[in-house]
Amino acid sequence: MWRNVAVAALLAPLGVAVGALLRNQIATVIGLFVVGLGVEPALSAAPDVARFGPLLGAPNGILGVDHGALLAPGLAAIVCIAWAASAFASAAALLHCRDLV
């Protein structure tokens, strides 16, 4: 139970940050669906890369889903935090370039 809560708590800021980057709800939702349902499953051919993915790889490591080579839960949480932090940093950098009016 706690692992599901941890994954939700780590993925929610990532969604907020991607929303801040794109500034369009439809584009954000469709983009996250494309990454989660298209790009990351395609990366499963390279499991050493796929386990660092933001929507499937690292969260599956936290949940302990047995799909082969997964990250340890602690390392997977750090990877999720790094994805969210990089998205927030990108959104903060773009904020200075955008017109706020």
Secondary structure, 3 states (H helix, E strand, C coil): CHHHHHHHHHHHHHHHHHHHHHCCHHHHHHHHHHHHHHHHHHHHHCHHHHCCCCCCHHHHHHHCCCCCCCCCHHHHHHHHHHHHHHHHHHHHHHHHHCCCC
